Amino acid sequence: MCDPYQRVTSVHTAGRSANRGAEGRGLVRLTACPFRFAAQWNVGRVQLQVKNEVYTHNHQVSTSAYATYPTSRKVLDPVVGACVEGMLSVGYKQSRIYDYLLEHDQNVIQVDVDNPVRDHSGFILAQNDNGATARKLAVFAAANPENDSSVSETDAAKTGVISLATAHLRRMYGRFTEALLVDSRHKTSR
């Protein structure tokens, strides 16, 4: 059932910096543009009616003005997007990616390159780091033949505990045979 008195009002807004104007917080603010309309469902006629419409603007409406809006600035070409992903995966700097996008006539600004770079960084950090851990353990073991490391796995074949003992620690333990068990999990020492 539709509420016959429910209206949806559209007001023309534009993104502005939070530093402009004396209005409250937020990125979307009124531009004092008179363009607006209200839409209301007419139950008797079973149709959507537009009311209180004003279709004039107090600013330029053009393709070049639209191109400056954040929603229209993005990489849409899948080939260019794949190239950007490749550049990120091999470690290209943001400025080189930005230059590449400008060369391929993409409508972007430097800030638009920051978000994919941040997303890619989060993806890299979230990936499995077993290879990097194995390399660190190999370097640790190669540093001194008396260094000792062991990796215990859980029943689900995931890394459970990694134990490291340097040559110095092993010598100290040989002198003082009492063991101290430290639980270093989050908030367990309370």
N, C-alpha and C positions, 0 to 999 in steps of 0.2 A: 504494500500500500504506500502510496506517495503522499507526502504532506503537501497540501495545496498552498500553504503559505511559505514554504521553504524557497529561498532565493539564493542564487549564486551570483556574486558580484565580481566582475573583473575590473581591476584598476591597473593602469599602466605604471609599472615600476621598472627600475634599472639598478643594477649593482653599482654601488659606490663604496669608496673606502670609508672605514669607520671614523677616519679623521676629519671628514668633511661635514660641515653643518653642525647644528646644535641639537639635532634630533637624538632620540635614544639610541641604544646599541643595535647592532645588526648590520648585515651587509646589504639587504634589500630595503630601499627607501623610496618614498614617493618622490616623483620628479616634478610635481605640480603640473603634470600634463593633464589636460582636461579629458583625454580619451578614457572612456569607461562605459560599462553597460551592466545591466542586471538581467539574469535569466531566471524565469519562473515557470514551473510546470503548470499548465492549465488542465485540470482534471476533466472539466466539461468538454473541452475540444480535443483532449488527449494529444496535446502538443506542447512543445517548449516555446514560450514567448519571451522575446527580448524587450526589456523595458528600460526607460531612462537612459537611452543610448546617446553618446556623444562620440562621434567618430573623427574628431580633429586632434592634431598633435601640436605641441608648442616647440617642437624640435624637428630636426631633419630625419626623415624616414627613407632610408636607401639601403642598397646592398652593402655599401662600404660601412655604413653605421651598424648594420646588423652583424657584419664580420667582426666587429670589436667585442661583441657579447661573448662571455665565457662559454655559453652553450654551443656556439657555432665554431669555436676554435678547438679543433681536435683532429687527430690523425684518423682519417676514414679509409684511406687506401690500404688494403690488407698487405700489399707488397711492401709499402713504406713502413707499415707497422711491424712487419716481420724483420725488416732491416734494422729498425730501432731496437727491437728485442735482441737481435744479434749483436748490435753495438754495445748494448748494456751488458750482455753476458761475457763479452771479452774485455770489458772494463773501460770503454770509451768515456771521456769526460762529458759533462752536460753541455758544455759550450760546443763541442764537436757535433753532438747530436742535434743541437739547435741549428747550427750552420747547415747540416745535412737536410734538415726539414725545410729550411728557407730555400736551399738550392732546388728542392723538389716542389716548390710553390705551395707549401702547406701554410695555412693560416694559423700560425702559432706565435706565442711570445715566450720569453724565457721561463716565466712562471709555469706555463703549460708543459714544459719539459720536466720540471721539478717533480710533479706528481707521479709520472711513470717511473722515474728514477727511484723515488721513495718506495713505490710499490714493489719494484724489482729488488731493492735492497731487503725489504721485508721477506720476500719470497726466498731469496738466497739464504737469509738467516734461519728461515723455518725449515730448510731442507735438511736431510740426514747428514750429519757431520762425522759419520764413522770413519770415513777415509782420512779426514784431517786428524782425528784422534789417533788412528793407527800410525800415521806419519810421526806425530809428536812422541808417541810411545817408542817408536823405532829410534828416533833421534836421542831420546832419553837413555835407552839401553845401549846405544853406540857410544855415548859420551864417556862411560866408564864401565868396564866389564863387571864390576861389583854392583852396579845399579840393578835393581830388580823391579819388575812390574808384572802384574797379573790382572786379567780381566775376567770377572765372573758374570755369567749370563743367567737370566731368569728362566723359568720354565717355558716362557713364550719366546725364547731365543733372542731376547733383547738385552742390551748391556745393563747389568745390575750394579756392580761395584768395580771401580778401577783402583787398584792398590799400587802405590809407588813407594819405593824405599831406595834412597840414595846410598852410596857406599858409606858416607859419613854416618848416616842414620843406622845402617847395619852394624858398623863398628861400635857406635854408642849403645845399641841394643845388646851387643855382646858383653859390654861391661855392666850394664844395668838391665837385668832380665825381667824386672817387673813391667807389666804391660799396662798401658793407659788406653782405654777405649773412649773415643770422642765421637759423639753423635752430632754430625754437622747438618742434619736436615733442618729445614726451615722451622723456627720457633719450637724446637724440642728441648732447649736447655732451660726452660722456665720452671 
